[in-house]
């Protein structure tokens, strides 16, 4: 028998409910929507901040420090890609 779980609180959900439902109720649905909106906003902000870093590197400001910081950022991005299932 197949048991589905709420994507937010991980509580078991009614297996006879609609298959496109991923949360157990309105509270978890709203929490999921807020989390997804925050993730989309974070991505947009990150892209904007990377543009600032690019401008700084073009001007040859703090290049040595930037290299080390970018290596840390690259490792974090690689971890996120692995988490998302990208090889």
TILO-271721 format. One record per residue: chain; x, y, z of N, C-alpha, C, O in turn; residue in three letters. Coordinates in Angstrom, 3 decimals. Layout:
! residues N
+-------+----------+----------+----------+----------+----------+----------+----------+----------+----------+----------+----------+----------+-----+
: chain :     n_px :     n_py :     n_pz :    ca_px :    ca_py :    ca_pz :     c_px :     c_py :     c_pz :     o_px :     o_py :     o_pz : res :
+-------+----------+----------+----------+----------+----------+----------+----------+----------+----------+----------+----------+----------+-----+
:     A :        X :        Y :        Z :        X :        Y :        Z :        X :        Y :        Z :        X :        Y :        Z : Ala :
...
+-------+----------+----------+----------+----------+----------+----------+----------+----------+----------+----------+----------+----------+-----+
This chain:
! residues 87
+-------+----------+----------+----------+----------+----------+----------+----------+----------+----------+----------+----------+----------+-----+
: chain :     n_px :     n_py :     n_pz :    ca_px :    ca_py :    ca_pz :     c_px :     c_py :     c_pz :     o_px :     o_py :     o_pz : res :
+-------+----------+----------+----------+----------+----------+----------+----------+----------+----------+----------+----------+----------+-----+
:     A :    0.835 :   -1.178 :    0.000 :    0.000 :    0.000 :    0.000 :    0.880 :    1.241 :    0.000 :    1.900 :    1.287 :    0.687 : Unk :
:     A :    0.489 :    2.226 :   -0.758 :    1.262 :    3.451 :   -0.963 :    0.781 :    4.544 :   -0.013 :   -0.406 :    4.870 :    0.010 : Unk :
:     A :    1.689 :    5.103 :    0.763 :    1.341 :    6.195 :    1.668 :    1.998 :    7.472 :    1.172 :    3.198 :    7.502 :    0.901 : Unk :
:     A :    1.203 :    8.520 :    1.057 :    1.742 :    9.818 :    0.661 :    1.911 :   10.665 :    1.910 :    1.185 :   10.510 :    2.891 : Unk :
:     A :    2.894 :   11.573 :    1.853 :    3.168 :   12.441 :    2.986 :    3.109 :   13.898 :    2.544 :    3.422 :   14.226 :    1.400 : Unk :
:     A :    2.707 :   14.755 :    3.456 :    2.676 :   16.193 :    3.217 :    4.106 :   16.668 :    2.969 :    5.021 :   16.275 :    3.693 : Unk :
:     A :    4.306 :   17.497 :    1.968 :    5.656 :   17.971 :    1.643 :    6.187 :   18.959 :    2.676 :    7.390 :   19.218 :    2.701 : Unk :
:     A :    5.339 :   19.514 :    3.519 :    5.782 :   20.490 :    4.517 :    5.967 :   19.870 :    5.897 :    7.050 :   19.964 :    6.476 : Unk :
:     A :    4.936 :   19.243 :    6.425 :    5.007 :   18.727 :    7.805 :    5.319 :   17.231 :    7.864 :    5.553 :   16.694 :    8.947 : Unk :
:     A :    5.326 :   16.569 :    6.738 :    5.652 :   15.145 :    6.596 :    4.646 :   14.215 :    7.273 :    4.965 :   13.054 :    7.531 : Unk :
:     A :    3.436 :   14.701 :    7.565 :    2.398 :   13.846 :    8.127 :    1.782 :   13.010 :    7.008 :    1.704 :   13.467 :    5.867 : Unk :
:     A :    1.341 :   11.782 :    7.324 :    0.686 :   10.961 :    6.292 :   -0.599 :   11.628 :    5.815 :   -1.332 :   12.239 :    6.593 : Unk :
:     A :   -0.850 :   11.495 :    4.519 :   -2.052 :   12.080 :    3.925 :   -3.002 :   10.970 :    3.503 :   -2.599 :    9.816 :    3.356 : Unk :
:     A :   -4.240 :   11.322 :    3.313 :   -5.260 :   10.386 :    2.868 :   -4.883 :    9.854 :    1.490 :   -4.730 :   10.623 :    0.542 : Unk :
:     A :   -4.737 :    8.552 :    1.385 :   -4.295 :    7.984 :    0.105 :   -5.381 :    8.029 :   -0.953 :   -5.102 :    7.794 :   -2.129 : Unk :
:     A :   -6.613 :    8.327 :   -0.564 :   -7.703 :    8.400 :   -1.532 :   -7.960 :    9.824 :   -2.012 :   -8.872 :   10.059 :   -2.805 : Unk :
:     A :   -7.167 :   10.767 :   -1.537 :   -7.316 :   12.164 :   -1.961 :   -6.766 :   12.321 :   -3.377 :   -6.182 :   11.395 :   -3.939 : Unk :
:     A :   -6.960 :   13.495 :   -3.931 :   -6.452 :   13.775 :   -5.283 :   -4.938 :   13.564 :   -5.311 :   -4.242 :   13.843 :   -4.335 : Unk :
:     A :   -4.452 :   13.079 :   -6.424 :   -3.024 :   12.779 :   -6.533 :   -2.178 :   14.016 :   -6.767 :   -0.964 :   13.962 :   -6.573 : Unk :
:     A :   -2.776 :   15.141 :   -7.181 :   -2.003 :   16.352 :   -7.425 :   -1.843 :   17.203 :   -6.166 :   -1.169 :   18.232 :   -6.208 : Unk :
:     A :   -2.442 :   16.802 :   -5.059 :   -2.333 :   17.531 :   -3.800 :   -1.046 :   17.109 :   -3.102 :   -0.786 :   15.916 :   -2.944 : Unk :
:     A :   -0.240 :   18.081 :   -2.684 :    1.042 :   17.754 :   -2.055 :    1.119 :   18.156 :   -0.584 :    2.076 :   17.807 :    0.107 : Unk :
:     A :    0.112 :   18.888 :   -0.102 :    0.097 :   19.292 :    1.305 :   -1.176 :   18.789 :    1.975 :   -2.166 :   18.472 :    1.316 : Unk :
:     A :   -1.122 :   18.725 :    3.308 :   -2.243 :   18.140 :    4.050 :   -3.361 :   19.127 :    4.337 :   -4.467 :   18.710 :    4.683 : Unk :
:     A :   -3.109 :   20.411 :    4.207 :   -4.163 :   21.378 :    4.506 :   -3.759 :   22.785 :    4.125 :   -2.682 :   23.001 :    3.569 : Unk :
:     A :   -4.627 :   23.751 :    4.424 :   -4.352 :   25.141 :    4.025 :   -3.132 :   25.746 :    4.714 :   -2.436 :   26.566 :    4.114 : Unk :
:     A :   -2.860 :   25.364 :    5.949 :   -1.695 :   25.913 :    6.655 :   -0.403 :   25.495 :    5.965 :    0.475 :   26.322 :    5.718 : Unk :
:     A :   -0.295 :   24.218 :    5.661 :    0.914 :   23.728 :    4.988 :    0.995 :   24.252 :    3.560 :    2.085 :   24.534 :    3.063 : Unk :
:     A :   -0.161 :   24.386 :    2.894 :   -0.164 :   24.930 :    1.533 :    0.371 :   26.357 :    1.514 :    1.179 :   26.706 :    0.654 : Unk :
:     A :   -0.075 :   27.181 :    2.458 :    0.407 :   28.567 :    2.537 :    1.890 :   28.604 :    2.873 :    2.635 :   29.407 :    2.309 : Unk :
:     A :    2.323 :   27.747 :    3.781 :    3.744 :   27.682 :    4.146 :    4.585 :   27.310 :    2.929 :    5.656 :   27.874 :    2.702 : Unk :
:     A :    4.083 :   26.351 :    2.151 :    4.789 :   25.925 :    0.940 :    4.861 :   27.062 :   -0.079 :    5.909 :   27.293 :   -0.682 : Unk :
:     A :    3.741 :   27.773 :   -0.270 :    3.722 :   28.898 :   -1.212 :    4.692 :   29.997 :   -0.782 :    5.399 :   30.559 :   -1.617 : Unk :
:     A :    4.730 :   30.307 :    0.520 :    5.656 :   31.333 :    1.013 :    7.106 :   30.902 :    0.826 :    7.958 :   31.707 :    0.448 : Unk :
:     A :    7.382 :   29.620 :    1.094 :    8.746 :   29.112 :    0.931 :    9.177 :   29.154 :   -0.530 :   10.309 :   29.533 :   -0.833 : Unk :
:     A :    8.277 :   28.765 :   -1.443 :    8.609 :   28.796 :   -2.861 :    8.810 :   30.228 :   -3.354 :    9.706 :   30.487 :   -4.158 : Unk :
:     A :    7.988 :   31.152 :   -2.881 :    8.142 :   32.554 :   -3.268 :    9.482 :   33.099 :   -2.768 :   10.166 :   33.828 :   -3.487 : Unk :
:     A :    9.853 :   32.745 :   -1.539 :   11.132 :   33.190 :   -0.982 :   12.306 :   32.614 :   -1.780 :   13.313 :   33.293 :   -1.981 : Unk :
:     A :   12.178 :   31.371 :   -2.232 :   13.244 :   30.751 :   -3.022 :   13.402 :   31.452 :   -4.371 :   14.522 :   31.680 :   -4.826 : Unk :
:     A :   12.279 :   31.793 :   -5.011 :   12.357 :   32.514 :   -6.293 :   12.994 :   33.884 :   -6.101 :   13.817 :   34.309 :   -6.913 : Unk :
:     A :   12.618 :   34.572 :   -5.035 :   13.193 :   35.882 :   -4.744 :   14.687 :   35.766 :   -4.447 :   15.477 :   36.594 :   -4.900 : Unk :
:     A :   15.074 :   34.750 :   -3.695 :   16.487 :   34.559 :   -3.362 :   17.322 :   34.334 :   -4.615 :   18.447 :   34.825 :   -4.710 : Unk :
:     A :   16.777 :   33.593 :   -5.575 :   17.510 :   33.351 :   -6.812 :   17.720 :   34.660 :   -7.571 :   18.814 :   34.928 :   -8.068 : Unk :
:     A :   16.670 :   35.469 :   -7.655 :   16.785 :   36.758 :   -8.349 :   17.799 :   37.660 :   -7.657 :   18.607 :   38.316 :   -8.315 : Unk :
:     A :   17.754 :   37.689 :   -6.335 :   18.710 :   38.505 :   -5.583 :   20.139 :   38.005 :   -5.775 :   21.064 :   38.803 :   -5.922 : Unk :
:     A :   20.318 :   36.696 :   -5.773 :   21.651 :   36.123 :   -5.955 :   22.221 :   36.492 :   -7.324 :   23.399 :   36.830 :   -7.438 : Unk :
:     A :   21.395 :   36.427 :   -8.351 :   21.865 :   36.783 :   -9.686 :   22.279 :   38.251 :   -9.739 :   23.283 :   38.591 :  -10.364 : Unk :
:     A :   21.513 :   39.118 :   -9.088 :   21.868 :   40.540 :   -9.044 :   23.170 :   40.780 :   -8.306 :   23.989 :   41.596 :   -8.730 : Unk :
:     A :   23.364 :   40.076 :   -7.207 :   24.589 :   40.228 :   -6.426 :   25.803 :   39.684 :   -7.188 :   26.903 :   40.222 :   -7.066 : Unk :
:     A :   25.605 :   38.629 :   -7.965 :   26.711 :   38.115 :   -8.777 :   27.137 :   39.131 :   -9.822 :   28.316 :   39.207 :  -10.166 : Unk :
:     A :   26.198 :   39.908 :  -10.330 :   26.531 :   40.980 :  -11.271 :   27.438 :   42.019 :  -10.614 :   28.352 :   42.541 :  -11.252 : Unk :
:     A :   27.185 :   42.316 :   -9.346 :   28.039 :   43.262 :   -8.620 :   29.449 :   42.701 :   -8.449 :   30.434 :   43.429 :   -8.574 : Unk :
:     A :   29.538 :   41.407 :   -8.164 :   30.851 :   40.772 :   -8.022 :   31.588 :   40.817 :   -9.357 :   32.789 :   41.083 :   -9.401 : Unk :
:     A :   30.867 :   40.559 :  -10.438 :   31.470 :   40.599 :  -11.773 :   32.055 :   41.984 :  -12.057 :   33.177 :   42.093 :  -12.551 : Unk :
:     A :   31.298 :   43.043 :  -11.745 :   31.791 :   44.407 :  -11.957 :   33.040 :   44.688 :  -11.141 :   33.969 :   45.336 :  -11.622 : Unk :
:     A :   33.061 :   44.207 :   -9.921 :   34.221 :   44.409 :   -9.056 :   35.463 :   43.708 :   -9.617 :   36.563 :   44.258 :   -9.595 : Unk :
:     A :   35.267 :   42.491 :  -10.115 :   36.400 :   41.748 :  -10.689 :   36.891 :   42.424 :  -11.967 :   38.096 :   42.485 :  -12.209 : Unk :
:     A :   35.977 :   42.928 :  -12.783 :   36.380 :   43.636 :  -14.003 :   37.249 :   44.842 :  -13.678 :   38.145 :   45.190 :  -14.447 : Unk :
:     A :   36.992 :   45.474 :  -12.551 :   37.789 :   46.630 :  -12.132 :   39.055 :   46.221 :  -11.387 :   39.827 :   47.070 :  -10.940 : Unk :
:     A :   39.261 :   44.895 :  -11.258 :   40.452 :   44.312 :  -10.619 :   40.524 :   44.672 :   -9.130 :   41.611 :   44.867 :   -8.587 : Unk :
:     A :   39.359 :   44.760 :   -8.475 :   39.300 :   45.067 :   -7.052 :   39.229 :   43.766 :   -6.247 :   38.376 :   42.922 :   -6.519 : Unk :
:     A :   40.093 :   43.599 :   -5.284 :   40.088 :   42.447 :   -4.377 :   40.060 :   41.108 :   -5.120 :   39.362 :   40.190 :   -4.687 : Unk :
:     A :   40.779 :   40.977 :   -6.195 :   40.716 :   39.766 :   -7.012 :   41.179 :   38.545 :   -6.216 :   40.573 :   37.478 :   -6.308 : Unk :
:     A :   42.239 :   38.698 :   -5.444 :   42.736 :   37.558 :   -4.653 :   41.702 :   37.049 :   -3.670 :   41.487 :   35.843 :   -3.553 : Unk :
:     A :   41.061 :   37.968 :   -2.964 :   40.019 :   37.573 :   -2.008 :   38.805 :   36.995 :   -2.737 :   38.186 :   36.041 :   -2.267 : Unk :
:     A :   38.478 :   37.572 :   -3.866 :   37.317 :   37.106 :   -4.632 :   37.494 :   35.673 :   -5.099 :   36.533 :   34.904 :   -5.129 : Unk :
:     A :   38.708 :   35.312 :   -5.460 :   38.950 :   33.950 :   -5.952 :   38.597 :   32.936 :   -4.877 :   37.918 :   31.948 :   -5.157 : Unk :
:     A :   39.049 :   33.166 :   -3.657 :   38.757 :   32.231 :   -2.569 :   37.264 :   32.206 :   -2.245 :   36.693 :   31.139 :   -2.017 : Unk :
:     A :   36.645 :   33.357 :   -2.225 :   35.209 :   33.423 :   -1.944 :   34.396 :   32.751 :   -3.043 :   33.398 :   32.086 :   -2.763 : Unk :
:     A :   34.820 :   32.922 :   -4.295 :   34.117 :   32.293 :   -5.409 :   34.269 :   30.773 :   -5.388 :   33.360 :   30.050 :   -5.797 : Unk :
:     A :   35.411 :   30.293 :   -4.915 :   35.598 :   28.836 :   -4.785 :   34.623 :   28.267 :   -3.762 :   34.064 :   27.189 :   -3.965 : Unk :
:     A :   34.419 :   28.987 :   -2.664 :   33.438 :   28.551 :   -1.661 :   32.031 :   28.581 :   -2.238 :   31.233 :   27.676 :   -1.996 : Unk :
:     A :   31.735 :   29.618 :   -2.994 :   30.424 :   29.746 :   -3.633 :   30.218 :   28.633 :   -4.656 :   29.121 :   28.085 :   -4.767 : Unk :
:     A :   31.248 :   28.305 :   -5.388 :   31.169 :   27.225 :   -6.381 :   30.870 :   25.887 :   -5.702 :   30.066 :   25.101 :   -6.203 : Unk :
:     A :   31.515 :   25.628 :   -4.564 :   31.266 :   24.387 :   -3.831 :   29.809 :   24.325 :   -3.358 :   29.175 :   23.272 :   -3.422 : Unk :
:     A :   29.290 :   25.446 :   -2.888 :   27.897 :   25.489 :   -2.438 :   26.943 :   25.258 :   -3.606 :   25.953 :   24.541 :   -3.459 : Unk :
:     A :   27.223 :   25.849 :   -4.750 :   26.377 :   25.660 :   -5.935 :   26.433 :   24.208 :   -6.400 :   25.411 :   23.646 :   -6.792 : Unk :
:     A :   27.616 :   23.596 :   -6.361 :   27.727 :   22.184 :   -6.735 :   26.908 :   21.302 :   -5.795 :   26.274 :   20.344 :   -6.239 : Unk :
:     A :   26.916 :   21.616 :   -4.508 :   26.095 :   20.864 :   -3.552 :   24.610 :   21.013 :   -3.867 :   23.853 :   20.045 :   -3.789 : Unk :
:     A :   24.198 :   22.229 :   -4.224 :   22.798 :   22.455 :   -4.571 :   22.410 :   21.694 :   -5.842 :   21.303 :   21.164 :   -5.937 : Unk :
:     A :   23.317 :   21.641 :   -6.810 :   23.041 :   20.896 :   -8.033 :   22.904 :   19.405 :   -7.751 :   22.032 :   18.745 :   -8.314 : Unk :
:     A :   23.757 :   18.873 :   -6.887 :   23.642 :   17.459 :   -6.523 :   22.330 :   17.200 :   -5.784 :   21.685 :   16.175 :   -6.008 : Unk :
:     A :   21.937 :   18.107 :   -4.917 :   20.678 :   17.965 :   -4.192 :   19.488 :   17.975 :   -5.148 :   18.497 :   17.278 :   -4.931 : Unk :
:     A :   19.600 :   18.770 :   -6.206 :   18.519 :   18.861 :   -7.201 :   18.522 :   17.672 :   -8.160 :   17.585 :   17.503 :   -8.940 : Unk :
:     A :   19.558 :   16.856 :   -8.105 :   19.601 :   15.670 :   -8.961 :   20.400 :   15.828 :  -10.228 :   20.358 :   14.956 :  -11.095 : Unk :
:     A :   21.135 :   16.929 :  -10.360 :   21.950 :   17.152 :  -11.550 :   23.290 :   16.466 :  -11.377 :   23.867 :   16.493 :  -10.290 : Unk :
:     A :   23.787 :   15.855 :  -12.432 :   25.089 :   15.182 :  -12.354 :   26.099 :   16.057 :  -13.010 :   27.276 :   15.703 :  -13.070 : Unk :
+-------+----------+----------+----------+----------+----------+----------+----------+----------+----------+----------+----------+----------+-----+
